[in-house]
Amino acid sequence: METDSPRSPEAAIGHRVEDLWEIAQPQLSPSEKLNSCFEDIPVASFPRTHPSQVIEIPSDASLADTVETLSKNKILSAPIRNVDAPEDASWIDKYIGIVEFAGIAMWLLHQTDASPNGTAGSAVGSPVANLASRLGSFTFRRTSSGRVETTTDSESDEAASVGGSFFETLTSSEFYKNTKVGDISGSFRWAPFLALQTSDTFLTMLLLLSKYRMKSLPVVDMGGDHIENIITQSSVVHMLAECAGLPWFESWGTKKLCDLGLPLMKPYKLVKVNEDQPVLKAFQLMREKGVGGLPVMDTSGTKAIGNISIRDVQYLLAAPKIYKQYRTIAAKDFLNAVRHHLQEQQEASPFLHDVITCKRDDAIKDIILKLDSVKIHRIYVVDDKGDAEGVITLRDIISKLVHEPRHYFGDFFDGVVPLPANSTV
């Protein structure tokens, strides 16, 4: 096939899919064709992250240093490098897991309840103990899908309220400064180091980032000792945006959201928080419902005035001084304080944009282009009156691109991650 030179490395992948699409067996359905194309492309072909952007956290780094590193580099998670591993260790021994920004915060919140005497690394009356008590007792339970979820005994807004100076006290505590990130291995939301090998396929990568809920995937060489690349949901959606105009992409991308079964949830299941509720209530709901973000609704409860995602907990930990003027921090206070802080710092951020919305009859291509241009992870679906009735995430989009063949992963997940309820493994 003769085409113009690809405009980017991501577009080059799209051209490769186009070549495979044209020679795919004619009896295959469009969905099966896409599966076949992505199964023939190794992840080694995915555009490389610049070496300086492959951030690793040493296992002896403090929680404070880890938060600063993640915040400074604007990333949600990073692999943990075992400082006790030999110089010539393979990647299997060199990395002990992946720490998520949200995981650090949630670990701090549940420390008191994690210990029978309420002093798991923190004294009663300390900032950590106080916050844990305000958020209630954590109960871990395993769902029918094998996924671990948490519930809390404290559901009131009052329990989730803290003063504006609270997080400044928390982040200045010796407990926060001295606890090492390696010490929280195995704790709440600690992710395993599930790595792709360079010979694995795009289909494997896309399924892990969608159906199997991985946010990012390190890529390693079989005999190597370091991370070759890190592939995220955002980078995959950027790749798709760069494929706009190619026939294979247009045949899929012009489909309406509603025709693809999006949004996945019913309107009454949309997890949201009112603008006057405490901001900790938002993070509490994210934890309990297993979602990565939620809309902040106006007083009518129907229209979104902002969005808070799990990564925004960084602003409670990395910039605690911006809340000192608030007696309590409501969701709208959080939005206003963070926006003001970002403007003062002259820092570009999706947080400064109005809520991005779409309609059910919009094409998925248009949603991909919107998400990629603004660099956000979710878009809210509204009706003709502008009332919120659903959400579409990066994961939802990737999940509609491919499907899992029966027995595809075999024993790939043994002892690594829980399987989804609809797994065909």
Solvent accessible surface area in square Angstrom, and as a share of the most:
residue,aa,sasa,rsa
1,M,110,0.49
2,E,177,0.80
3,T,68,0.39
4,D,122,0.63
5,S,101,0.65
6,P,55,0.35
7,R,156,0.57
8,S,24,0.16
9,P,86,0.54
10,E,27,0.12
11,A,2,0.02
12,A,41,0.32
13,I,9,0.04
14,G,0,0.00
15,H,32,0.14
16,R,99,0.36
17,V,1,0.00
18,E,4,0.02
19,D,63,0.33
20,L,36,0.18
21,W,41,0.14
22,E,100,0.45
23,I,137,0.70
24,A,18,0.14
25,Q,106,0.47
26,P,124,0.78
27,Q,135,0.60
28,L,48,0.24
29,S,46,0.30
30,P,82,0.52
31,S,53,0.34
32,E,76,0.34
33,K,37,0.16
34,L,6,0.03
35,N,11,0.06
36,S,42,0.27
37,C,2,0.01
38,F,0,0.00
39,E,67,0.30
40,D,83,0.43
41,I,0,0.00
42,P,44,0.27
43,V,1,0.01
44,A,45,0.35
45,S,34,0.22
46,F,9,0.04
47,P,25,0.15
48,R,134,0.49
49,T,37,0.21
50,H,112,0.50
51,P,108,0.68
52,S,78,0.51
53,Q,114,0.51
54,V,29,0.17
55,I,29,0.15
56,E,51,0.23
57,I,3,0.01
58,P,40,0.25
59,S,13,0.09
60,D,76,0.40
61,A,15,0.11
62,S,9,0.06
63,L,0,0.00
64,A,28,0.21
65,D,76,0.39
66,T,0,0.00
67,V,4,0.02
68,E,110,0.49
69,T,40,0.23
70,L,0,0.00
71,S,28,0.18
72,K,163,0.69
73,N,58,0.30
74,K,133,0.57
75,I,47,0.24
76,L,50,0.25
77,S,22,0.14
78,A,2,0.02
79,P,3,0.02
80,I,0,0.00
81,R,74,0.27
82,N,40,0.20
83,V,60,0.35
84,D,126,0.65
85,A,22,0.17
86,P,90,0.56
87,E,177,0.79
88,D,125,0.65
89,A,10,0.07
90,S,45,0.29
91,W,29,0.10
92,I,118,0.60
93,D,86,0.45
94,K,44,0.19
95,Y,8,0.03
96,I,63,0.32
97,G,0,0.00
98,I,8,0.04
99,V,1,0.01
100,E,29,0.13
101,F,2,0.01
102,A,3,0.03
103,G,3,0.03
104,I,0,0.00
105,A,4,0.03
106,M,1,0.01
107,W,20,0.07
108,L,3,0.01
109,L,13,0.07
110,H,13,0.06
111,Q,12,0.05
112,T,28,0.16
113,D,62,0.32
114,A,60,0.47
115,S,21,0.14
116,P,148,0.93
117,N,110,0.56
118,G,12,0.12
119,T,59,0.34
120,A,27,0.21
121,G,53,0.50
122,S,10,0.06
123,A,66,0.51
124,V,115,0.66
125,G,52,0.50
126,S,24,0.15
127,P,23,0.14
128,V,1,0.01
129,A,6,0.05
130,N,58,0.30
131,L,2,0.01
132,A,5,0.04
133,S,81,0.52
134,R,99,0.36
135,L,2,0.01
136,G,12,0.12
137,S,47,0.30
138,F,11,0.05
139,T,69,0.40
140,F,99,0.41
141,R,120,0.44
142,R,156,0.57
143,T,33,0.19
144,S,123,0.80
145,S,29,0.19
146,G,18,0.17
147,R,78,0.29
148,V,66,0.38
149,E,35,0.16
150,T,2,0.01
151,T,54,0.32
152,T,9,0.05
153,D,112,0.58
154,S,20,0.13
155,E,95,0.43
156,S,61,0.39
157,D,56,0.29
158,E,144,0.64
159,A,21,0.16
160,A,1,0.00
161,S,24,0.16
162,V,5,0.03
163,G,30,0.29
164,G,3,0.03
165,S,62,0.40
166,F,27,0.11
167,F,6,0.02
168,E,44,0.20
169,T,72,0.42
170,L,2,0.01
171,T,21,0.12
172,S,63,0.40
173,S,21,0.14
174,E,110,0.49
175,F,39,0.16
176,Y,7,0.03
177,K,91,0.39
178,N,89,0.45
179,T,20,0.12
180,K,82,0.35
181,V,0,0.00
182,G,21,0.20
183,D,99,0.51
184,I,5,0.02
185,S,59,0.38
186,G,69,0.67
187,S,30,0.19
188,F,31,0.13
189,R,92,0.34
190,W,39,0.14
191,A,17,0.13
192,P,48,0.30
193,F,30,0.13
194,L,12,0.06
195,A,13,0.10
196,L,0,0.00
197,Q,55,0.25
198,T,26,0.15
199,S,87,0.56
200,D,37,0.19
201,T,25,0.14
202,F,0,0.00
203,L,3,0.02
204,T,12,0.07
205,M,0,0.00
206,L,0,0.00
207,L,4,0.02
208,L,0,0.00
209,L,0,0.00
210,S,1,0.01
211,K,38,0.16
212,Y,13,0.05
213,R,97,0.35
214,M,18,0.08
215,K,89,0.38
216,S,15,0.10
217,L,0,0.00
218,P,2,0.01
219,V,2,0.01
220,V,0,0.00
221,D,63,0.33
222,M,135,0.60
223,G,78,0.75
224,G,17,0.16
225,D,60,0.31
226,H,88,0.39
227,I,9,0.05
228,E,40,0.18
229,N,3,0.01
230,I,33,0.17
231,I,0,0.00
232,T,45,0.26
233,Q,15,0.07
234,S,47,0.30
235,S,32,0.21
236,V,0,0.00
237,V,3,0.01
238,H,56,0.25
239,M,1,0.00
240,L,0,0.00
241,A,6,0.04
242,E,33,0.15
243,C,0,0.00
244,A,24,0.19
245,G,56,0.54
246,L,20,0.10
247,P,82,0.52
248,W,0,0.00
249,F,0,0.00
250,E,41,0.18
251,S,60,0.39
252,W,12,0.04
253,G,0,0.00
254,T,81,0.47
255,K,82,0.35
256,K,96,0.41
257,L,0,0.00
258,C,63,0.38
259,D,105,0.54
260,L,27,0.14
261,G,41,0.40
262,L,2,0.01
263,P,10,0.06
264,L,97,0.48
265,M,50,0.23
266,K,126,0.53
267,P,62,0.39
268,Y,173,0.66
269,K,117,0.49
270,L,13,0.06
271,V,24,0.14
272,K,85,0.36
273,V,2,0.01
274,N,44,0.23
275,E,24,0.11
276,D,77,0.40
277,Q,44,0.19
278,P,14,0.09
279,V,1,0.00
280,L,6,0.03
281,K,19,0.08
282,A,0,0.00
283,F,4,0.02
284,Q,1,0.01
285,L,26,0.13
286,M,3,0.01
287,R,16,0.06
288,E,25,0.11
289,K,113,0.48
290,G,20,0.19
291,V,42,0.24
292,G,23,0.23
293,G,9,0.09
294,L,1,0.00
295,P,1,0.00
296,V,0,0.00
297,M,4,0.02
298,D,32,0.17
299,T,101,0.58
300,S,76,0.49
301,G,25,0.24
302,T,55,0.32
303,K,87,0.37
304,A,25,0.19
305,I,66,0.34
306,G,1,0.01
307,N,45,0.23
308,I,0,0.00
309,S,8,0.05
310,I,20,0.10
311,R,57,0.21
312,D,9,0.05
313,V,8,0.05
314,Q,25,0.11
315,Y,24,0.09
316,L,0,0.00
317,L,10,0.05
318,A,49,0.38
319,A,14,0.11
320,P,17,0.10
321,K,142,0.60
322,I,41,0.21
323,Y,0,0.00
324,K,119,0.50
325,Q,152,0.68
326,Y,46,0.17
327,R,225,0.82
328,T,69,0.40
329,I,4,0.02
330,A,14,0.11
331,A,0,0.00
332,K,78,0.33
333,D,26,0.14
334,F,0,0.00
335,L,3,0.02
336,N,82,0.42
337,A,8,0.06
338,V,0,0.00
339,R,58,0.21
340,H,107,0.48
341,H,34,0.15
342,L,0,0.00
343,Q,111,0.49
344,E,113,0.51
345,Q,106,0.47
346,Q,168,0.75
347,E,57,0.26
348,A,89,0.69
349,S,18,0.12
350,P,41,0.25
351,F,21,0.09
352,L,64,0.32
353,H,93,0.41
354,D,125,0.65
355,V,33,0.19
356,I,40,0.20
357,T,47,0.27
358,C,5,0.03
359,K,73,0.31
360,R,79,0.29
361,D,86,0.45
362,D,40,0.21
363,A,22,0.17
364,I,0,0.00
365,K,47,0.20
366,D,67,0.35
367,I,1,0.00
368,I,0,0.00
369,L,68,0.34
370,K,79,0.34
371,L,2,0.01
372,D,20,0.10
373,S,84,0.55
374,V,28,0.16
375,K,116,0.49
376,I,24,0.12
377,H,43,0.19
378,R,28,0.10
379,I,0,0.00
380,Y,4,0.02
381,V,0,0.00
382,V,15,0.09
383,D,41,0.21
384,D,135,0.70
385,K,152,0.65
386,G,29,0.28
387,D,27,0.14
388,A,17,0.13
389,E,31,0.14
390,G,0,0.00
391,V,18,0.10
392,I,0,0.00
393,T,31,0.18
394,L,4,0.02
395,R,60,0.22
396,D,10,0.05
397,I,0,0.00
398,I,0,0.00
399,S,38,0.25
400,K,64,0.27
401,L,4,0.02
402,V,9,0.05
403,H,77,0.34
404,E,18,0.08
405,P,46,0.29
406,R,169,0.62
407,H,117,0.52
408,Y,55,0.21
409,F,13,0.05
410,G,44,0.42
411,D,106,0.55
412,F,66,0.27
413,F,11,0.04
414,D,106,0.55
415,G,91,0.87
416,V,54,0.31
417,V,23,0.13
418,P,69,0.43
419,L,65,0.32
420,P,31,0.19
421,A,85,0.66
422,N,109,0.56
423,S,30,0.19
424,T,45,0.26
425,V,58,0.33
